Amino acid sequence: MTDNLFQPFALNDTITLDNRILMAPLTRCMADDELVPTQAMADYYARRAEAGLIISEAVIIRPDGQGSPNTPGLFTPAQIDGWRTVTDAVHQAGGKIFAQLWHTGRVAHSYFFEKSGTTDVLAPSAVGLEGNLSRMRELSYQVPRAVSHDDITKLIADYAQAAANAIDAGFDGVEIHGANGYLIDQFLHHDSNRRSDEYGQSPENMARFPLAVVDAICARIDNDRTALRVSPGAYFNMASDDRDRSVFDYFLAELEQRDLAFLHIGIFDDAMQFDYLGGSASSYVRSVYSKTLVGVGSYSAETGSTAISNNQFDLLAIGRPFIANPDYVAKVRQGNELVSYSDEMLTSLV
């Protein structure tokens, strides 16, 4: 029933995966206080190296991108060295790993980075989220400062530098986190982008910064090693707006021309339906984007295999089951029963 999951898959002339099962990015908050990856993290990822590709937990590109405790960075020499320990362990176990590059935008909080010399939370517009941080409930979201043109130029450069740092740290490539209501995604949705300059209002303007980040990273490390995660359906840290459809129609058409390693849907449950997309996030993207697509969102190996057979996407990303089952790929291949995930498993790296 799942034989197609165990076929090799060529992302491009540079990278071929041993199978079609990807380990989805999973925030674990297990870096040290300097946001340096630990030996426990190296052991954790190495145990899951049988995945065709591991996408790392989201990695912040600079201090003001942090919105959760102990999320690893990729902007200091110590952090690069720490990640090199992780990637070495994964490669020695026969695996491949991409770094997911992250700036949380208005989901950040100055509590985490005020010692870096700034207290500004940055976003496309000065529109804050209501409520408290998901992992530190005592902190309320702050109203962000709308980024200036100089801020945008610096952010693009910092994304590109983080990608170069990832390659220096031994990663096989990077996935840009452009989903789930974080900084890049905030530019692509009308709820969070209320700008009236060349970065707002029209699809071309709203996609300008995300495309500039993609292009800068491709220029720095090559498009074969560059992937992107997107959330055309607003559902997390974001309110939906029917006008978002035209933004993603334009954005995805532009991405089609860039020949990325893959495009990854950002969704917690792909059964969710969005009226303005005409259905699920993955079915919408598949209808307008013909290159390699990664599906995710509450799929099992069996349902994911069926979706691949039905040409809904090409690769399957698995999240929480990989936390509960370090040997997930072997268990699926052998037809063995999986350990059920529980939230208690978030407190340790196993």
C-alpha positions in Angstrom: 0.0 0.0 0.0 2.9 2.4 0.5 5.5 1.1 -2.0 5.7 4.5 -3.8 7.0 6.1 -0.6 10.2 4.1 -0.9 11.1 5.0 -4.4 14.2 7.4 -4.9 13.2 10.9 -6.0 15.5 13.3 -7.8 14.9 16.9 -6.6 17.3 18.0 -9.4 20.7 17.2 -10.8 22.3 18.0 -7.5 20.2 16.1 -4.9 18.4 12.7 -5.0 16.4 11.5 -2.1 16.5 7.8 -1.0 12.7 7.9 -0.5 9.8 10.2 -0.6 9.2 10.6 3.2 10.4 13.9 4.6 10.7 14.8 8.3 8.7 18.0 8.6 10.2 20.9 10.6 9.3 20.5 14.3 10.0 23.3 16.8 11.5 21.7 19.9 13.1 24.6 21.8 16.1 22.5 22.8 19.0 24.8 21.9 21.1 26.2 24.7 20.8 29.8 26.1 23.0 31.1 23.3 20.7 29.4 20.7 23.5 26.9 19.9 22.4 23.4 18.9 23.4 20.7 21.4 24.7 17.2 21.2 21.3 16.0 22.2 19.9 17.6 19.1 22.6 16.0 16.9 21.6 12.6 18.4 17.9 13.4 17.8 18.3 14.2 14.1 20.7 11.3 13.4 18.2 8.8 14.8 15.8 10.0 12.1 18.3 10.0 9.2 16.4 7.3 7.3 14.0 10.0 6.1 14.6 10.9 2.5 15.2 14.4 3.7 15.1 16.0 7.2 13.9 19.6 7.3 15.3 21.0 10.5 13.3 22.8 13.1 12.9 26.5 12.2 16.2 28.4 12.6 16.2 32.1 13.3 18.3 34.2 10.9 19.1 37.0 13.3 18.3 37.9 16.9 15.1 39.9 16.3 13.5 37.0 14.6 13.0 35.0 17.8 9.5 34.4 19.2 10.0 31.2 21.3 12.5 30.2 24.0 15.7 28.3 23.0 15.0 28.2 19.3 18.3 27.7 17.5 20.0 30.4 15.5 22.3 30.4 12.4 24.0 33.8 12.8 26.9 33.3 15.1 30.1 31.2 14.7 29.1 29.1 17.7 25.7 28.4 16.2 27.2 27.4 12.9 29.7 25.1 14.7 26.8 23.6 16.7 24.8 22.9 13.5 27.9 21.3 11.9 27.8 18.7 14.7 24.2 18.0 13.8 24.7 17.8 10.0 27.8 15.6 10.5 25.8 13.2 12.6 23.0 13.1 10.0 25.4 12.5 7.1 27.3 9.8 9.0 23.9 8.0 9.4 23.3 8.2 5.7 20.8 11.1 5.7 20.2 14.5 4.1 19.1 17.7 5.9 17.9 21.1 5.0 17.8 24.1 7.4 14.5 25.9 7.6 15.3 29.6 7.7 13.0 31.7 10.0 12.1 35.2 11.0 8.9 35.3 13.0 8.1 39.0 12.2 5.2 40.2 14.4 5.2 36.9 16.3 8.6 37.8 17.8 9.0 39.3 21.2 11.7 41.7 22.5 12.0 39.6 25.7 14.2 37.2 23.7 16.5 39.7 22.0 16.7 43.0 23.9 20.2 42.2 24.9 21.2 42.4 21.2 20.6 46.1 21.4 17.1 46.4 19.9 13.6 46.1 21.2 11.8 46.6 17.9 9.5 43.8 16.7 9.4 44.1 12.9 6.5 43.4 10.5 5.2 44.7 7.2 2.8 46.9 9.0 2.2 48.1 12.6 -0.6 45.6 13.1 -0.1 43.3 16.2 -1.6 40.0 17.1 -4.0 39.7 20.0 -3.2 37.4 23.0 -0.1 35.8 24.4 2.8 33.8 23.0 2.1 30.1 22.6 5.2 28.9 24.5 5.4 31.7 27.1 1.9 32.5 28.1 3.0 35.3 30.4 4.1 37.4 27.5 1.6 39.3 25.3 2.3 40.0 21.7 3.7 43.5 21.0 2.6 46.0 18.3 5.4 45.7 15.7 7.1 48.5 13.8 6.5 48.6 10.1 9.8 47.8 8.3 11.5 50.6 6.5 13.1 50.2 3.0 16.5 50.0 4.8 15.1 47.3 7.1 13.9 45.3 4.0 17.3 45.6 2.3 19.0 44.4 5.5 16.6 41.5 5.9 17.1 40.3 2.4 20.9 40.3 3.0 20.5 38.5 6.3 18.4 35.8 4.8 21.1 35.2 2.1 23.8 35.2 4.8 21.9 32.7 6.9 21.6 30.5 3.8 25.4 30.7 3.2 25.9 29.9 6.9 23.7 26.9 6.5 25.9 25.5 3.7 29.0 26.3 5.8 27.4 24.3 8.6 27.0 21.3 6.3 23.4 21.5 5.4 22.4 20.1 2.0 20.2 23.1 1.4 17.7 25.4 2.9 13.9 25.7 3.1 12.8 29.3 3.5 10.0 29.5 6.0 7.4 31.6 4.1 4.4 30.1 5.8 2.4 29.9 9.0 1.9 33.7 9.6 5.6 34.5 10.1 7.5 37.4 8.5 7.5 36.4 4.8 3.9 35.1 5.0 2.9 38.4 6.6 3.8 40.3 3.4 1.6 37.9 1.4 -1.7 38.4 3.3 -3.8 41.5 3.5 -4.5 41.0 7.2 -0.9 41.7 8.1 0.2 43.8 5.1 -1.5 47.2 5.0 1.3 49.0 3.3 0.6 51.7 0.6 4.1 51.7 -0.9 5.8 49.3 -3.4 5.5 46.4 -0.9 1.7 46.6 -0.4 -1.8 46.6 -1.9 -1.2 44.8 -5.2 -0.2 41.2 -5.7 3.0 42.3 -7.4 3.9 44.6 -4.5 3.0 42.2 -1.8 5.1 39.4 -3.3 8.1 41.7 -3.9 9.9 41.1 -0.6 9.3 37.3 -0.5 10.6 37.0 -4.1 13.6 39.2 -3.3 14.5 36.8 -0.5 14.1 33.8 -2.7 16.2 35.3 -5.4 19.0 36.5 -3.0 19.2 33.0 -1.5 19.2 31.3 -5.0 22.0 33.6 -6.1 24.0 32.8 -2.9 23.7 29.0 -2.7 22.0 28.1 -6.0 18.3 27.3 -6.7 19.0 23.5 -6.5 19.6 23.9 -2.8 16.8 26.4 -2.2 13.2 25.4 -1.2 10.3 27.4 0.2 7.3 26.7 2.5 4.1 28.6 1.8 0.6 29.0 3.4 -1.8 30.3 0.8 -4.6 29.6 3.2 -4.5 31.9 6.2 -5.1 29.8 9.3 -2.4 30.5 11.9 -1.3 33.8 13.3 -3.4 35.4 10.5 -6.9 36.2 9.5 -8.0 35.2 6.0 -9.0 37.7 3.3 -10.5 36.8 -0.1 -8.0 39.1 -1.8 -5.2 36.8 -0.8 -6.0 34.4 -3.6 -4.8 36.9 -6.3 -1.6 37.5 -4.3 -0.8 33.8 -4.4 -1.9 33.4 -8.0 0.8 35.9 -8.9 3.4 34.6 -6.3 3.2 31.0 -7.3 3.4 31.9 -11.0 6.6 33.7 -10.3 8.0 30.8 -8.3 7.2 28.4 -11.2 9.9 30.2 -13.1 12.6 29.9 -10.5 13.0 26.1 -10.5 13.4 25.6 -6.7 14.3 22.3 -5.1 10.7 22.0 -3.9 7.7 23.9 -2.6 6.3 22.8 0.7 2.7 23.4 1.8 2.5 25.0 5.3 -0.7 23.6 6.9 -1.4 21.7 10.1 -4.3 19.7 8.6 -4.6 19.5 4.8 -8.3 18.6 5.2 -9.0 22.3 5.9 -11.0 24.0 3.2 -10.6 27.6 2.1 -13.4 29.1 0.1 -11.2 31.7 -1.6 -8.8 28.9 -2.7 -11.6 26.6 -3.9 -10.7 23.8 -1.6 -7.6 22.6 0.4 -4.3 24.5 0.3 -2.5 21.6 -1.4 -5.1 21.2 -4.1 -5.0 24.9 -4.9 -1.2 24.9 -5.1 -1.1 21.8 -7.3 -3.6 23.4 -9.7 -1.3 26.4 -10.3 2.2 25.1 -9.6 3.6 22.2 -11.6 7.1 21.7 -10.0 8.0 19.4 -7.1 5.4 19.8 -4.3 5.6 18.5 -0.7 2.3 17.7 1.1 1.9 17.8 4.8 -0.9 18.1 7.4 -2.2 15.1 9.3 -1.4 12.5 6.6 -0.5 9.0 7.5 1.9 6.9 5.4 -1.1 5.3 3.8 -3.1 8.4 3.0 0.0 10.2 1.9 0.9 7.3 -0.4 -2.5 7.5 -1.9 -2.3 11.2 -2.4 1.0 10.8 -4.2 -0.5 8.1 -6.4 -3.3 10.6 -7.2 -0.8 13.3 -8.1 -1.8 15.6 -5.3 1.8 16.1 -4.5 5.2 14.4 -5.0 6.7 14.1 -1.5 5.2 13.5 1.9 6.3 15.4 5.0 5.5 13.7 8.3 5.6 15.7 11.6 4.6 14.5 15.0 4.8 10.7 14.2 8.5 11.3 13.7 8.8 12.7 17.3 7.2 9.5 18.6 8.9 7.1 16.2 12.6 7.9 15.5 12.5 4.8 13.3 9.3 5.9 11.5 10.6 5.0 8.0 11.6 1.5 9.0 8.4 0.9 10.8 6.3 2.0 7.8 8.4 -0.1 5.4 8.1 -3.2 7.6 4.4 -2.6 8.4 5.1 -2.3 12.1 2.8 -0.5 14.5 3.6 3.1 15.3 3.9 4.6 18.8 1.2 7.3 19.2 2.3 10.8 19.7 1.5 12.6 22.9 2.3 16.2 24.0 4.5 14.9 26.8 7.0 13.9 24.2 7.8 17.6 23.5 9.8 17.8 26.7 12.6 15.5 25.7 14.7 14.7 22.6 14.5 11.0 21.9 
